């Protein structure tokens, strides 16, 4: 009924995917995620999300036979590559491709191919770490920076912008508090 009421709402398909996944209906889960990706073909997160479900299935479902695991790993790599084609510096997608390649290497019998997969995975891991470290860098904070408090008044909201709930958290029904720390320069730039 939700699909009929809001056929172009990606959140509907994420909710359905989460529901189907909890019911252990993997094909329906992937179908819902693919429908979401069809609605948002330029959103790398849509393809990244599909890859995470493929990784999770291949990694955690011990009932799968090796050919099935390999198939899911390859499908996951295909989806994460779509995400990276849209956003090459997508740290989370780089991380999952690294994980998928490691899983593929574990399934590989040829030691040369296994070694090549692990080398590629290491390269992606290192790239993701560099992106993460760049995001977390606070080297630009001047030594004389002042925190809100005492004579510094807290900022006042001038415009309301509703947050975008992360699709992965929505699908997993995760809730929590987000604390944002920002440095505001004398020119007002964050």
Buried (B, 14 or more C-beta within 10 A) or exposed (E): EEEEEEEEBBBBBBBBBBBBBEEEBBEBBBBBBBBBBEBBEEBBBBBBBBBBBBBBBBBEEEEBEEEEBBBBBBBBBBBBBBBBEBBEEBBBBBBBBBBBBBBBBBBBEEEEEBEBBBEBBEEBBEBBEEBBEEEEEEEEEEEEEEEEEEEEEEEEEEEEEEEEEEBBEBBEEEEEEEEEEEEEEEEEEE
